[in-house]
Amino acid sequence: LLLTAGNTNPDLFTCDPMSFLAAGVAAAQLGLEPNDARGLAYLVPFKDKRRGKIVQLIIGYRGLVELARRSGQISTIQAGVVREGDLFDFSYGVETTFKHIPKGNFKSKITHVWALAKFNAGGHQLEVMTIDEVEAIRSRSRAGQNGPWVTDFGEMCKKTALRRLC
């Protein structure tokens, strides 16, 4: 798997070998195959001021969902983006309410992102974030102005809400 990941992204072979191996071991421990088409996890090269180029394991939002499902405690877990024009209403409290009906215009601006988990034992957990909250997290990210934040912004929004939910 490490060779396949390195052949997909040759820059991984220029990183600290111990960090490459450690990231691969972490992926194996979690049972997530990195850098495959399912998007469960990624081995990503980063520049570290102290150690030079290193490899870090980044768990994708699909990987977070997979790990939650494997726990046996979750019956359903999902995330979505809310766009201008969608029907969207929620409230927190003793009786949390939630309703999202997309209108299908995928070019409209994202206003919110949500993640919802339903537990096998009953009950649920809901996390709703405004786009400003997501942008604040993006601004602290090393890859905030490039990579998936640019090419797959909606997916990164979902991942952000799922991370907070988890």
C-alpha positions in Angstrom: 0.0 0.0 0.0 2.9 2.4 0.7 4.5 1.7 -2.6 1.1 2.3 -4.4 0.6 5.5 -2.5 4.2 6.6 -3.3 3.7 5.8 -7.0 0.5 7.8 -7.0 2.3 10.7 -5.3 6.1 10.4 -5.9 6.7 13.4 -3.5 6.1 10.9 -0.7 9.4 9.2 -1.5 11.3 12.4 -0.9 10.0 12.7 2.7 11.5 11.4 5.9 11.3 7.6 5.6 10.4 7.1 9.3 7.4 9.5 9.0 6.3 7.7 5.8 6.4 4.3 7.6 4.7 5.7 10.7 1.9 7.2 8.6 1.5 3.8 6.9 1.4 2.0 10.2 -1.2 4.4 11.5 -3.4 3.8 8.4 -3.0 0.0 8.9 -3.9 0.2 12.6 -7.1 2.0 11.6 -7.8 -0.3 8.8 -8.0 2.5 6.2 -6.3 2.1 2.9 -4.6 5.4 2.0 -4.7 7.2 -1.3 -7.3 5.0 -3.0 -10.4 5.9 -4.9 -12.7 5.6 -1.9 -11.1 8.6 -0.2 -10.9 7.0 3.3 -7.4 8.3 4.1 -4.5 10.1 2.5 -0.7 10.1 3.0 0.2 13.7 2.5 3.7 15.3 2.4 4.2 18.3 4.6 7.1 20.6 5.4 8.1 20.5 9.0 10.4 23.3 10.3 12.3 20.9 12.6 12.2 17.6 10.6 12.1 18.7 7.0 9.6 17.0 4.7 7.4 14.5 6.5 4.4 12.4 5.7 1.2 12.7 7.7 -1.9 10.5 7.6 -5.0 12.6 6.9 -8.3 10.8 7.5 -10.9 11.7 4.9 -14.5 12.4 5.8 -15.4 9.0 4.3 -12.8 7.5 6.6 -14.4 9.2 9.6 -17.8 7.7 8.6 -16.3 4.3 8.1 -14.7 4.4 11.6 -17.9 5.5 13.2 -19.9 2.8 11.5 -17.3 0.1 12.5 -17.7 1.2 16.2 -21.1 -0.6 16.3 -22.7 2.3 18.1 -23.9 4.2 15.1 -26.9 3.2 12.9 -26.6 6.2 10.6 -24.0 8.9 10.0 -24.1 11.5 7.3 -23.2 15.1 6.4 -24.4 17.6 3.9 -23.9 21.2 2.7 -26.8 23.7 2.7 -26.9 26.1 -0.2 -28.8 29.4 -0.7 -32.3 28.5 -1.6 -32.4 25.2 0.2 -35.1 24.6 2.8 -33.1 24.4 6.1 -34.3 24.6 9.7 -32.9 23.3 12.9 -33.0 23.9 16.6 -31.0 22.5 19.5 -32.5 21.7 22.9 -34.2 18.8 24.7 -36.0 18.1 21.5 -33.6 18.8 18.7 -35.2 19.4 15.3 -33.6 19.2 11.9 -34.8 19.6 8.3 -32.8 20.0 5.1 -34.4 19.9 1.7 -31.9 20.7 -1.1 -33.2 22.5 -4.1 -30.7 21.0 -6.4 -28.8 24.2 -7.4 -25.2 23.0 -6.8 -23.8 26.4 -8.0 -25.4 28.3 -5.2 -23.3 29.6 -2.3 -22.9 27.3 0.7 -24.4 28.8 3.8 -24.2 26.0 6.4 -22.8 22.4 6.7 -24.2 19.7 9.0 -23.4 16.3 10.3 -25.8 13.9 11.9 -25.3 10.6 13.7 -28.1 8.3 14.9 -27.2 5.9 17.7 -28.2 2.2 17.9 -29.2 2.7 21.5 -31.5 5.5 20.5 -31.0 9.2 20.2 -28.8 11.2 17.9 -26.2 14.0 17.7 -26.4 16.9 15.3 -23.7 19.4 14.5 -24.5 22.5 12.4 -21.8 25.0 11.3 -22.1 28.3 9.5 -19.9 28.8 6.5 -18.0 31.5 8.6 -17.2 28.8 11.2 -15.9 26.5 8.4 -13.8 29.4 6.9 -12.3 30.1 10.3 -11.1 26.5 10.4 -9.9 26.6 6.8 -7.8 29.7 7.6 -5.9 27.8 10.2 -5.3 24.8 7.8 -1.9 24.5 6.1 -3.7 23.6 2.9 -6.4 26.3 3.3 -5.6 28.1 0.0 -4.8 25.1 -2.2 -5.5 21.4 -2.6 -8.9 20.0 -1.6 -10.0 23.3 -0.1 -9.9 24.6 -3.6 -10.8 21.6 -5.7 -13.4 20.0 -3.4 -14.7 22.7 -1.1 -18.0 21.1 -0.4 -16.4 17.8 0.6 -14.0 19.7 2.9 -17.0 21.4 4.5 -18.6 18.0 5.2 -15.4 16.7 6.6 -15.1 19.7 8.9 -18.6 19.1 10.3 -18.0 15.4 10.7 -14.7 16.0 12.5 -16.5 18.3 15.0 -19.3 15.7 15.4 -16.9 12.9 16.0 
